[in-house]
Amino acid sequence: MISQKPLARSCDSCRQHKGDGSNMPGQRCGRCMTAGQSCTYLQPVSKPGPKNKLVQELREKVAALEAKLRDLSVCAICSQSLSTCESGSTPASQKNIPEAEEVDVDTLAGQFQEWKISTGFISCKPQFFGPASNVNLLQNLLVLKARHPERSLKAPSSPHRRSIYRNQFPVACLSFVSHRRPDILLLQWEKEHYSPPPRYVFPPSNVLTTLVDFYFENVHPTFPVLHRNSFVRRLAEGLHQMDSRFGAVVLAVLALGSQYSDDPQVMLDGNTLSSGWPFVSQLQTVLDPSECTVYHLQFYCLMTLYSMGASTRPMVWLYLGLGIACVRYHGRYPRTMKSEEELWNRGFWSIFVLDGLMSSFLGRAPAIDLDEYDVEPPLEVDDEFWDHGFVQPLGRPSALSFFVRFVRLFKILGKTLRRLYAPKELKSRMKWTPELQQKTVVELDSMMNAFMDSLPPHLCWDPVHGQGVFFDQSAVLHATFYWLQIAIHRPYMLTRTAHPDPSLFICLSAARSALSVADTWISRSQRVASSFIQNSTFISAVIIILKDFVNPRGVDSDKDQAHVQTAARIFKSCESRSQSAGILWEVLQDITEYKAESRDGVENSDMDAWALPADPLDNELLSLWLSAPVVDLMNVDWKWDPYVENMASNAL
């Protein structure tokens, strides 16, 4: 009799219960002994099959390509991450699409959170639907339907679809029903109208590189909507020649960089006010509306900034509104430590700052309410460290520290405009009382003091030793701080009380400080002032003129006159590049001459007008601010070589 070799594996019962009885005495496991049964080994042993070498090689190749794409920071085509982009040109026959009954409920719910936008060759997922969305209600229905597949009807086959919904340019599709209805289409005539293929003409490479450097040296430090490393990399790869959206961003960058260039090639007939116009004139106001990418948001931010200094100031509101629509469309801003999400984050806060600045001009609350968004502050990591895990070296001050503090100031501005300057109806609902008003001002003052106390050393104002990027950032930050301080106390600076109101002294002190900062910065940098410094300078000059108008024989009257002249000198130095600066200089001259006609103080009864709605003078100033161009740039005889020749040869 031949003895059988003991089996070195668990019996059927142990395998079923995840146990191991191979080493038990008598080759019987404890479970079988307790149950009074014999150990059986009837279940076949599953042997791993041979690995498919080709599949393994393909997996390794895909992993290598994914790693390489991650190294490029952002997808060079659509600015989305690899996980949210996929080829849209794959034939339907090659797609492994599950049946409706096979879709997992959780997967279905997760896929519904985002809407796929297709550009014809790639698909991205930038849109987010909030809980109040009608789409969210549809999601609940689909989840319920997935839980009861026996009650669901089969989807009609694609040949039953009407031709108008097939074989057209695909604009959008829901990822979870893409197998049922692959295209929700933009009609061809609409696409031809809204999205005509642009043909951009870019300057020679040496001019292009110089203007890009001017932009990143002068604009980017105080308005970091872009990421320099990835922008320059895509530019070197020629993406601006292939992707019209990125090309539009490049032209906007060139337009802003032109304001710091003396090259006659970037002007019309040598007119410095037209700096950058040869690039702007090629751009459509609205980029392809069938999608919303981070390039759209960057473009609208940059064009808003450019339009602030141009003669067509109503365009500011159009670009700003489109940018706000972009951030609402995108919806969600998670901190994923991925380049494309950080670009969206920068874009969100950039449009938020512009919204606050322009809303304060009209005296209205900002359109962006932060309570509606879950968005993290910008990362305090310099551009060059994005490719190193988003880690700023210890002990090295970040250039993005400025932007984080800048955003914080505009958050305080939003609270100021929504509460101190709220309409009567809203104040009635808030039960606005003098006590609540005083409490609000104290609260805002406390925020401002905490802000100033928290500034890092490299952003503190140093008029003597400050230099470089940090000096520029400190100037913009402090000028904006003093402007905001004036905005908080301005409604109460001329109230009639038995004792002088501290708001008047706070406003005067802030105005003098703001003008001192602007004067020091202009004298050292010899560059055109940004819209933020121009805005602070103008308001500060008006505050000083107003004080001198009310009390012409007050203390420091001569010094204040010198401050007003400083403001005029600042605008005069900028008006060759910024028409808004020239307009503000004209307005300043008008109100200064008007004040000089009478050196007698105003009566106390006149102070009641301080709290009244805007009078006709304000409307005249508004008309001047929104006036038509003083130079008809559209009809200027172009002598812009070599660009004009290139444009003519391309029938542009």
C-alpha positions as CSV (number, residue, x, y, z in Angstrom):
1,M,0.0,0.0,0.0
2,I,1.4,3.3,-1.1
3,S,1.0,6.1,1.5
4,Q,-0.4,9.3,0.2
5,K,1.7,12.4,0.7
6,P,0.0,14.8,3.1
7,L,-1.5,17.8,1.3
8,A,0.3,21.0,2.3
9,R,-2.8,23.2,2.1
10,S,-6.0,23.9,4.1
11,C,-9.0,21.8,3.7
12,D,-12.2,22.9,2.0
13,S,-13.8,24.0,5.2
14,C,-10.8,26.1,6.4
15,R,-10.4,27.7,3.0
16,Q,-14.1,28.7,3.1
17,H,-13.5,30.3,6.6
18,K,-10.1,31.7,5.8
19,G,-8.4,29.2,8.2
20,D,-5.2,27.1,8.0
21,G,-5.4,23.4,9.1
22,S,-2.4,22.1,7.1
23,N,-0.2,21.7,10.1
24,M,-2.8,20.1,12.5
25,P,-2.1,16.6,14.0
26,G,-3.5,13.8,12.0
27,Q,-4.1,16.1,9.1
28,R,-7.4,17.1,10.7
29,C,-8.1,20.7,11.5
30,G,-9.7,21.8,14.7
31,R,-12.8,23.0,12.9
32,C,-13.4,19.6,11.3
33,M,-12.6,17.7,14.6
34,T,-15.1,19.8,16.5
35,A,-17.8,19.3,13.8
36,G,-17.0,15.5,13.8
37,Q,-16.2,15.5,10.1
38,S,-13.3,14.6,7.9
39,C,-11.2,17.1,6.1
40,T,-11.9,17.1,2.4
41,Y,-9.8,18.5,-0.4
42,L,-12.3,18.4,-3.3
43,Q,-12.2,22.1,-4.3
44,P,-9.7,22.6,-7.2
45,V,-6.7,24.7,-6.6
46,S,-6.8,27.9,-8.7
47,K,-3.5,28.3,-10.4
48,P,-2.4,31.7,-11.6
49,G,-2.3,31.8,-15.3
50,P,0.7,33.0,-17.3
51,K,1.0,36.8,-17.4
52,N,0.2,38.4,-20.6
53,K,3.5,40.0,-21.6
54,L,2.0,42.5,-24.0
55,V,-0.6,43.7,-21.5
56,Q,2.2,44.1,-18.9
57,E,4.3,46.1,-21.3
58,L,1.4,48.4,-22.1
59,R,0.6,49.0,-18.5
60,E,4.2,50.0,-17.9
61,K,4.2,52.3,-20.9
62,V,1.0,54.0,-19.7
63,A,2.4,54.5,-16.3
64,A,5.5,56.1,-17.8
65,L,3.5,58.4,-19.9
66,E,1.4,59.4,-16.9
67,A,4.5,60.2,-14.9
68,K,5.9,62.2,-17.8
69,L,2.7,64.2,-18.1
70,R,2.6,64.9,-14.4
71,D,6.2,66.3,-14.8
72,L,4.8,68.8,-17.3
73,S,2.7,70.2,-14.5
74,V,-0.4,70.7,-16.6
75,C,-1.7,69.2,-19.8
76,A,-0.3,71.2,-22.6
77,I,-3.6,71.0,-24.5
78,C,-6.4,71.7,-22.1
79,S,-4.8,72.6,-18.7
80,Q,-6.5,69.8,-17.0
81,S,-5.0,66.9,-15.1
82,L,-4.5,63.5,-16.7
83,S,-7.2,62.0,-14.5
84,T,-9.7,64.4,-15.9
85,C,-8.7,64.3,-19.6
86,E,-9.2,61.6,-22.1
87,S,-9.1,61.3,-25.8
88,G,-12.3,62.2,-27.5
89,S,-11.3,60.9,-30.9
90,T,-11.5,57.2,-30.0
91,P,-14.1,55.4,-32.1
92,A,-17.1,54.3,-30.3
93,S,-16.5,50.7,-31.4
94,Q,-13.2,50.7,-29.4
95,K,-14.7,51.9,-26.2
96,N,-15.6,49.4,-23.5
97,I,-18.9,50.9,-22.3
98,P,-20.7,49.0,-19.6
99,E,-24.5,48.4,-19.7
100,A,-26.7,50.5,-17.5
101,E,-27.4,47.6,-15.2
102,E,-23.6,47.3,-14.5
103,V,-23.1,50.8,-13.3
104,D,-22.4,51.0,-9.6
105,V,-24.6,53.4,-7.6
106,D,-21.7,55.1,-5.9
107,T,-19.8,55.4,-9.1
108,L,-22.8,56.9,-10.8
109,A,-23.3,59.5,-8.1
110,G,-19.6,60.4,-8.2
111,Q,-19.5,60.7,-12.0
112,F,-22.5,63.0,-11.9
113,Q,-20.7,65.6,-9.8
114,E,-18.9,66.8,-12.9
115,W,-20.0,67.7,-16.4
116,K,-17.8,66.7,-19.3
117,I,-17.0,69.4,-21.7
118,S,-15.7,68.2,-25.0
119,T,-13.6,70.3,-27.4
120,G,-13.8,67.8,-30.2
121,F,-10.5,66.1,-29.5
122,I,-10.2,66.1,-25.7
123,S,-12.8,66.0,-22.9
124,C,-12.4,67.9,-19.6
125,K,-14.4,68.0,-16.4
126,P,-14.4,71.5,-15.1
127,Q,-17.9,72.1,-13.9
128,F,-19.4,71.4,-10.5
129,F,-23.1,71.3,-9.6
130,G,-24.1,72.5,-6.1
131,P,-26.8,70.8,-4.0
132,A,-29.4,73.4,-5.1
133,S,-28.9,72.6,-8.8
134,N,-31.6,71.1,-10.9
135,V,-29.0,68.6,-12.1
136,N,-28.6,67.4,-8.5
137,L,-32.3,66.5,-8.5
138,L,-31.8,64.6,-11.7
139,Q,-28.9,62.8,-10.0
140,N,-31.2,61.5,-7.2
141,L,-33.5,60.1,-9.9
142,L,-30.7,58.4,-11.6
143,V,-29.4,56.9,-8.4
144,L,-32.8,55.6,-7.6
145,K,-33.1,54.2,-11.1
146,A,-29.7,52.4,-10.8
147,R,-30.9,50.8,-7.5
148,H,-33.8,49.2,-9.4
149,P,-32.4,48.1,-12.8
150,E,-35.3,45.8,-13.3
151,R,-37.6,48.8,-13.8
152,S,-35.3,50.5,-16.3
153,L,-36.0,50.5,-20.0
154,K,-33.2,49.9,-22.5
155,A,-31.8,52.9,-24.2
156,P,-32.7,53.3,-27.8
157,S,-29.9,52.5,-30.1
158,S,-27.9,55.3,-31.7
159,P,-29.4,54.9,-35.2
160,H,-32.7,56.0,-33.8
161,R,-31.2,59.4,-32.9
162,R,-32.2,62.3,-35.1
163,S,-29.5,63.4,-37.5
164,I,-29.4,66.9,-36.0
165,Y,-28.0,65.5,-32.8
166,R,-25.3,63.4,-34.5
167,N,-22.2,64.0,-36.5
168,Q,-21.9,67.6,-35.3
169,F,-19.3,69.3,-33.2
170,P,-19.8,67.9,-29.7
171,V,-20.0,70.5,-27.0
172,A,-21.0,68.7,-23.9
173,C,-21.9,65.2,-22.7
174,L,-22.7,63.7,-19.3
175,S,-20.0,61.2,-18.6
176,F,-22.3,58.7,-17.0
177,V,-24.7,58.6,-20.0
178,S,-22.1,59.0,-22.8
179,H,-23.0,55.5,-24.0
180,R,-26.6,56.6,-24.4
181,R,-26.2,60.0,-25.9
182,P,-22.6,60.8,-26.9
183,D,-23.3,64.3,-28.2
184,I,-25.3,67.2,-26.9
185,L,-24.5,69.5,-29.8
186,L,-23.7,73.1,-30.6
187,L,-25.4,73.7,-34.0
188,Q,-22.9,74.4,-36.7
189,W,-24.1,77.9,-37.5
190,E,-23.9,78.8,-33.8
191,K,-20.4,77.5,-33.6
192,E,-19.3,79.5,-36.7
193,H,-20.7,82.7,-35.2
194,Y,-19.5,82.3,-31.6
195,S,-16.3,80.5,-32.2
196,P,-14.7,81.5,-35.5
197,P,-11.2,80.1,-35.8
198,P,-8.8,82.9,-34.8
199,R,-5.6,83.6,-36.7
200,Y,-3.2,85.3,-34.4
201,V,-0.1,87.1,-35.5
202,F,2.7,87.0,-32.9
203,P,5.8,89.2,-33.0
204,P,9.3,87.9,-33.7
205,S,10.7,85.7,-31.0
206,N,13.1,88.3,-29.6
207,V,10.3,90.8,-29.2
208,L,8.0,88.2,-27.8
209,T,10.5,87.1,-25.2
210,T,11.3,90.6,-24.1
211,L,7.6,91.5,-23.6
212,V,7.0,88.3,-21.7
213,D,9.9,89.2,-19.4
214,F,8.5,92.7,-19.0
215,Y,5.2,91.2,-17.9
216,F,6.6,88.9,-15.3
217,E,9.0,91.5,-13.9
218,N,6.4,94.3,-13.6
219,V,2.9,92.8,-13.5
220,H,3.2,89.3,-12.2
221,P,4.7,90.1,-8.7
222,T,1.5,92.0,-7.7
223,F,-1.0,90.1,-9.9
224,P,0.1,86.4,-10.0
225,V,-2.7,85.0,-12.1
226,L,-0.2,82.9,-14.2
227,H,2.5,80.4,-13.3
228,R,5.7,81.6,-15.0
229,N,7.5,78.2,-15.4
230,S,4.6,76.4,-17.1
231,F,3.7,79.5,-19.2
232,V,7.2,79.8,-20.5
233,R,7.5,76.1,-21.1
234,R,4.3,76.0,-23.2
235,L,5.4,79.1,-25.1
236,A,8.7,77.3,-26.0
237,E,6.7,74.3,-27.1
238,G,4.8,76.5,-29.5
239,L,1.4,75.8,-27.9
240,H,0.3,79.4,-28.7
241,Q,0.4,78.5,-32.3
242,M,-1.8,75.4,-31.9
243,D,-4.2,76.3,-29.1
244,S,-6.1,79.5,-29.7
245,R,-7.1,79.8,-26.0
246,F,-3.5,79.8,-24.8
247,G,-2.6,82.1,-27.8
248,A,-5.2,84.6,-26.5
249,V,-3.5,84.5,-23.1
250,V,-0.1,85.1,-24.7
251,L,-1.4,88.1,-26.6
252,A,-2.9,89.6,-23.4
253,V,0.5,89.1,-21.7
254,L,2.2,90.8,-24.5
255,A,-0.2,93.7,-24.3
256,L,0.4,94.3,-20.6
257,G,4.2,93.8,-21.1
258,S,4.1,96.5,-23.9
259,Q,3.2,99.1,-21.3
260,Y,6.8,98.9,-20.1
261,S,8.5,98.8,-23.5
262,D,9.8,101.6,-25.6
263,D,9.9,99.5,-28.7
264,P,7.9,101.3,-31.4
265,Q,6.8,98.0,-32.9
266,V,4.3,97.5,-30.0
267,M,2.7,100.9,-30.6
268,L,0.7,102.7,-33.3
269,D,2.6,105.6,-35.0
270,G,4.8,105.9,-31.9
271,N,1.8,106.8,-29.6
272,T,2.7,105.3,-26.2
273,L,-1.0,105.3,-25.3
274,S,-1.5,102.6,-27.9
275,S,1.2,100.3,-26.3
276,G,-0.1,96.8,-26.7
277,W,-3.0,97.6,-29.0
278,P,-1.6,95.7,-32.0
279,F,-2.0,92.6,-29.8
280,V,-5.3,93.4,-28.3
281,S,-6.9,94.3,-31.7
282,Q,-6.5,90.7,-32.8
283,L,-8.5,89.3,-29.8
284,Q,-12.1,88.4,-29.7
285,T,-13.9,89.8,-26.6
286,V,-15.3,86.4,-25.8
287,L,-13.3,83.2,-26.2
288,D,-14.9,80.0,-27.4
289,P,-18.1,79.9,-25.3
290,S,-18.5,76.2,-25.8
291,E,-16.1,75.5,-23.0
292,C,-14.6,77.1,-19.9
293,T,-10.9,76.3,-19.3
294,V,-8.4,77.9,-17.0
295,Y,-7.1,79.8,-20.1
296,H,-10.5,81.5,-20.3
297,L,-10.2,82.7,-16.7
298,Q,-6.6,83.9,-17.1
299,F,-7.5,85.7,-20.3
300,Y,-10.5,87.6,-18.7
301,C,-8.3,88.6,-15.7
302,L,-5.5,89.9,-17.9
303,M,-7.9,91.8,-20.2
304,T,-9.7,93.3,-17.2
305,L,-6.4,94.6,-15.9
306,Y,-5.4,96.0,-19.4
307,S,-8.8,97.7,-19.9
308,M,-8.5,99.6,-16.6
309,G,-5.8,101.7,-18.2
310,A,-7.4,102.0,-21.7
311,S,-9.9,104.4,-23.0
312,T,-12.6,101.8,-23.5
313,R,-13.3,101.4,-19.8
314,P,-16.8,99.9,-20.2
315,M,-14.9,96.8,-21.5
316,V,-13.6,96.4,-17.9
317,W,-17.1,95.4,-16.8
318,L,-17.5,93.0,-19.7
319,Y,-14.3,91.1,-19.1
320,L,-14.8,91.2,-15.4
321,G,-18.3,89.7,-15.8
322,L,-17.0,87.0,-18.0
323,G,-14.3,86.1,-15.5
324,I,-16.9,86.0,-12.7
325,A,-19.0,83.7,-14.9
326,C,-15.9,81.4,-15.3
327,V,-15.4,81.0,-11.5
328,R,-19.0,80.3,-11.0
329,Y,-19.0,77.7,-13.8
330,H,-15.9,75.9,-12.5
331,G,-17.5,75.9,-9.0
332,R,-15.1,73.8,-6.9
333,Y,-11.6,74.7,-5.9
334,P,-10.1,71.8,-3.8
335,R,-6.6,71.9,-2.5
336,T,-5.3,68.9,-4.5
337,M,-1.6,70.0,-4.7
338,K,-1.9,69.8,-8.5
339,S,-0.8,72.5,-10.9
340,E,-4.0,72.9,-12.8
341,E,-6.1,73.3,-9.6
342,E,-3.6,75.8,-8.2
343,L,-3.9,77.8,-11.5
344,W,-7.7,77.8,-11.0
345,N,-7.1,78.9,-7.4
346,R,-4.9,81.8,-8.5
347,G,-7.5,82.7,-11.2
348,F,-10.3,82.7,-8.6
349,W,-8.5,85.1,-6.2
350,S,-7.3,87.3,-9.1
351,I,-10.9,87.9,-10.3
352,F,-12.0,88.3,-6.7
353,V,-9.5,91.2,-6.2
354,L,-10.5,92.8,-9.5
355,D,-14.2,92.5,-8.6
356,G,-13.6,94.2,-5.2
357,L,-11.6,97.0,-6.8
358,M,-14.3,97.8,-9.5
359,S,-17.2,97.3,-7.1
360,S,-15.8,99.9,-4.8
361,F,-15.6,102.3,-7.7
362,L,-19.4,102.1,-8.1
363,G,-20.0,101.8,-4.3
364,R,-21.6,98.4,-4.6
365,A,-21.0,95.1,-2.9
366,P,-18.7,92.7,-4.8
367,A,-20.4,90.2,-7.1
368,I,-18.4,87.3,-5.6
369,D,-19.7,86.3,-2.2
370,L,-17.1,84.0,-0.6
371,D,-19.8,82.3,1.4
372,E,-20.8,80.6,-1.8
373,Y,-17.4,79.0,-2.4
374,D,-15.2,76.5,-0.7
375,V,-11.8,77.8,-1.8
376,E,-8.5,77.7,0.0
377,P,-6.1,80.7,0.2
378,P,-3.3,80.8,-2.4
379,L,-0.3,78.7,-1.7
380,E,2.7,80.6,-0.4
381,V,5.0,78.8,-2.8
382,D,7.1,80.5,-5.4
383,D,6.6,79.5,-9.0
384,E,10.0,77.7,-9.3
385,F,9.0,75.3,-6.5
386,W,5.8,74.0,-8.0
387,D,7.8,71.2,-9.6
388,H,9.3,70.2,-6.3
389,G,6.2,69.1,-4.4
390,F,4.9,72.6,-3.7
391,V,7.4,73.0,-0.9
392,Q,8.9,76.5,-0.2
393,P,12.4,76.2,1.2
394,L,12.6,76.9,4.9
395,G,13.7,80.4,5.7
396,R,13.2,81.7,2.2
397,P,10.4,84.4,2.0
398,S,7.8,83.6,-0.7
399,A,6.8,86.1,-3.3
400,L,3.3,84.7,-3.0
401,S,3.0,85.9,0.7
402,F,2.0,89.3,-0.8
403,F,-0.9,87.8,-2.7
404,V,-2.2,86.0,0.3
405,R,-2.2,89.3,2.3
406,F,-3.6,91.2,-0.7
407,V,-6.6,88.8,-0.9
408,R,-7.1,89.3,2.9
409,L,-7.4,93.0,2.4
410,F,-10.1,92.6,-0.2
411,K,-12.0,90.2,2.0
412,I,-12.1,93.1,4.6
413,L,-13.2,95.4,1.7
414,G,-16.1,93.0,0.9
415,K,-17.3,93.2,4.5
416,T,-17.0,97.0,4.5
417,L,-19.1,97.4,1.3
418,R,-21.7,94.9,2.4
419,R,-22.2,96.4,5.8
420,L,-21.2,100.0,6.1
421,Y,-22.4,100.9,2.5
422,A,-25.4,98.5,2.4
423,P,-28.7,99.8,0.8
424,K,-31.5,101.0,3.1
425,E,-33.5,97.9,2.7
426,L,-30.7,95.6,3.7
427,K,-29.8,97.8,6.7
428,S,-33.4,97.7,7.7
429,R,-33.2,93.9,7.7
430,M,-30.0,94.0,9.7
431,K,-31.7,96.3,12.2
432,W,-29.0,98.9,11.6
433,T,-28.6,101.2,14.6
434,P,-25.9,103.7,15.6
435,E,-24.6,101.2,18.1
436,L,-24.3,98.4,15.5
437,Q,-22.7,100.9,13.2
438,Q,-20.1,101.8,15.8
439,K,-19.5,98.1,16.6
440,T,-19.0,97.3,13.0
441,V,-16.4,100.0,12.5
442,V,-14.6,98.9,15.6
443,E,-14.6,95.3,14.3
444,L,-13.3,96.3,10.9
445,D,-10.6,98.5,12.6
446,S,-9.6,95.5,14.6
447,M,-9.2,93.4,11.5
448,M,-7.0,96.1,9.9
449,N,-4.8,96.3,13.0
450,A,-4.4,92.5,13.1
451,F,-3.6,92.6,9.4
452,M,-0.8,95.1,9.8
453,D,0.6,93.3,12.9
454,S,0.8,90.0,10.9
455,L,2.8,91.2,8.0
456,P,6.1,89.3,7.5
457,P,9.3,91.4,7.6
458,H,9.9,91.4,3.9
459,L,6.5,93.0,3.3
460,C,6.8,95.8,5.9
461,W,7.3,99.2,4.3
462,D,10.9,100.3,4.2
463,P,11.2,103.5,2.1
464,V,15.0,103.6,2.6
465,H,16.3,100.1,2.1
466,G,13.4,98.4,0.2
467,Q,14.2,97.1,-3.3
468,G,13.2,94.6,-5.9
469,V,10.1,92.6,-6.0
470,F,9.4,92.8,-2.3
471,F,9.6,96.6,-2.4
472,D,7.0,96.7,-5.2
473,Q,4.7,94.4,-3.3
474,S,5.1,96.3,-0.1
475,A,4.2,99.6,-1.9
476,V,1.0,98.1,-3.4
477,L,0.0,96.4,-0.2
478,H,0.4,99.6,2.0
479,A,-1.2,101.9,-0.6
480,T,-4.2,99.5,-0.7
481,F,-4.3,99.3,3.1
482,Y,-4.5,103.0,3.5
483,W,-7.2,103.2,0.8
484,L,-9.3,100.6,2.6
485,Q,-8.8,102.4,5.9
486,I,-10.3,105.5,4.2
487,A,-13.2,103.5,2.9
488,I,-14.0,102.3,6.4
489,H,-14.0,105.7,8.0
490,R,-15.1,107.9,5.1
491,P,-18.9,107.9,5.8
492,Y,-18.3,109.4,9.3
493,M,-15.4,111.9,8.7
494,L,-17.7,114.9,8.4
495,T,-20.5,114.1,10.8
496,R,-21.7,116.9,13.0
497,T,-20.7,116.2,16.6
498,A,-19.8,118.2,19.6
499,H,-16.2,116.8,19.5
500,P,-14.1,116.2,16.4
501,D,-14.8,112.7,15.0
502,P,-11.7,110.5,15.0
503,S,-12.7,109.2,11.5
504,L,-11.6,112.5,10.0
505,F,-8.1,112.3,11.5
506,I,-7.8,108.6,10.5
507,C,-8.8,109.4,6.9
508,L,-6.3,112.3,6.7
509,S,-3.5,110.3,8.2
510,A,-4.2,107.4,5.9
511,A,-4.3,109.7,2.8
512,R,-1.0,111.3,3.7
513,S,0.6,107.9,4.2
514,A,-0.7,106.5,1.0
515,L,0.6,109.5,-1.0
516,S,4.0,109.2,0.7
517,V,4.2,105.5,-0.3
518,A,3.2,106.2,-3.9
519,D,5.6,109.1,-4.2
520,T,8.5,107.0,-2.8
521,W,7.7,104.1,-5.1
522,I,7.3,106.1,-8.3
523,S,10.5,108.0,-7.6
524,R,12.5,104.8,-7.1
525,S,11.0,102.6,-9.8
526,Q,10.3,105.2,-12.5
527,R,7.5,102.9,-13.9
528,V,3.8,103.4,-14.6
529,A,1.8,102.8,-11.5
530,S,-0.6,100.0,-11.3
531,S,-4.4,100.5,-11.1
532,F,-4.2,99.7,-7.4
533,I,-1.7,102.6,-6.6
534,Q,-3.5,105.0,-8.9
535,N,-6.8,104.3,-7.2
536,S,-5.3,104.8,-3.7
537,T,-3.5,108.0,-4.9
538,F,-6.6,109.6,-6.3
539,I,-8.9,108.9,-3.3
540,S,-6.2,110.2,-0.9
541,A,-5.8,113.4,-2.9
542,V,-9.6,113.9,-2.8
543,I,-9.7,113.4,1.0
544,I,-7.0,116.0,1.5
545,I,-8.7,118.5,-0.9
546,L,-12.0,117.9,0.9
547,K,-10.4,118.6,4.3
548,D,-8.8,121.8,3.0
549,F,-12.1,122.8,1.4
550,V,-14.0,122.4,4.8
551,N,-11.2,124.0,6.9
552,P,-8.8,126.0,4.6
553,R,-7.0,127.6,7.5
554,G,-6.3,124.4,9.4
555,V,-3.0,123.1,10.6
556,D,-0.7,121.5,7.9
557,S,-2.6,123.2,5.1
558,D,0.6,124.0,3.1
559,K,1.9,120.4,3.6
560,D,-1.4,119.0,2.4
561,Q,-1.2,121.2,-0.7
562,A,2.2,119.6,-1.4
563,H,0.6,116.2,-1.0
564,V,-2.0,117.1,-3.6
565,Q,0.7,118.2,-6.0
566,T,2.5,114.9,-5.4
567,A,-0.7,113.1,-6.5
568,A,-0.9,115.3,-9.6
569,R,2.8,114.5,-10.4
570,I,2.2,110.8,-10.1
571,F,-0.7,110.9,-12.6
572,K,1.2,113.1,-14.9
573,S,4.1,110.6,-15.0
574,C,1.7,107.7,-15.9
575,E,-0.6,109.4,-18.4
576,S,1.7,108.6,-21.4
577,R,0.9,104.9,-20.8
578,S,-2.4,104.9,-19.0
579,Q,-5.3,107.0,-20.2
580,S,-7.0,106.5,-16.9
581,A,-4.1,108.3,-15.2
582,G,-4.6,111.3,-17.6
583,I,-8.3,111.4,-16.8
584,L,-7.6,111.4,-13.1
585,W,-5.1,114.2,-13.5
586,E,-7.7,116.3,-15.3
587,V,-10.3,115.6,-12.6
588,L,-7.8,116.5,-9.9
589,Q,-6.9,119.8,-11.6
590,D,-10.6,120.7,-11.9
591,I,-11.5,120.1,-8.2
592,T,-8.3,121.8,-7.1
593,E,-9.1,124.9,-9.1
594,Y,-12.7,124.8,-7.9
595,K,-11.5,124.7,-4.3
596,A,-9.1,127.6,-4.9
597,E,-11.9,129.9,-6.0
598,S,-13.1,130.2,-2.4
599,R,-11.0,129.9,0.7
600,D,-13.8,130.2,3.1
601,G,-14.9,127.2,5.1
602,V,-18.3,125.6,4.6
603,E,-21.2,125.9,7.0
604,N,-22.0,123.0,9.3
605,S,-25.4,122.6,7.6
606,D,-23.5,121.7,4.4
607,M,-22.1,118.6,6.1
608,D,-25.5,117.0,5.9
609,A,-24.9,116.5,2.2
610,W,-22.1,114.1,3.0
611,A,-24.6,111.3,3.7
612,L,-26.9,112.1,0.7
613,P,-26.9,110.1,-2.5
614,A,-24.6,111.1,-5.3
615,D,-25.2,114.5,-6.8
616,P,-24.8,115.6,-10.5
617,L,-21.1,116.3,-10.1
618,D,-20.5,112.6,-9.4
619,N,-22.4,111.7,-12.5
620,E,-20.2,114.1,-14.5
621,L,-17.1,112.5,-13.1
622,L,-18.5,109.1,-13.9
623,S,-19.1,110.1,-17.5
624,L,-15.5,111.4,-17.7
625,W,-14.2,108.2,-16.3
626,L,-16.3,106.2,-18.8
627,S,-15.7,108.6,-21.7
628,A,-15.1,107.6,-25.3
629,P,-11.5,107.3,-26.6
630,V,-9.6,110.5,-27.1
631,V,-7.8,108.8,-30.0
632,D,-9.7,106.7,-32.5
633,L,-7.3,103.8,-32.5
634,M,-9.5,101.7,-34.8
635,N,-9.1,104.2,-37.7
636,V,-5.4,105.0,-37.2
637,D,-3.3,104.5,-40.3
638,W,-1.2,101.5,-39.2
639,K,2.5,101.7,-39.9
640,W,3.5,98.8,-37.7
641,D,6.1,96.7,-39.4
642,P,6.7,93.8,-39.5
643,Y,3.3,92.9,-38.0
644,V,1.1,94.7,-40.4
645,E,2.8,93.2,-43.4
646,N,2.4,89.7,-41.9
647,M,-1.3,90.4,-41.1
648,A,-1.9,91.7,-44.6
649,S,-0.3,88.6,-46.2
650,N,-2.6,86.5,-44.1
651,A,-5.7,88.5,-45.0
652,L,-6.3,89.5,-41.3
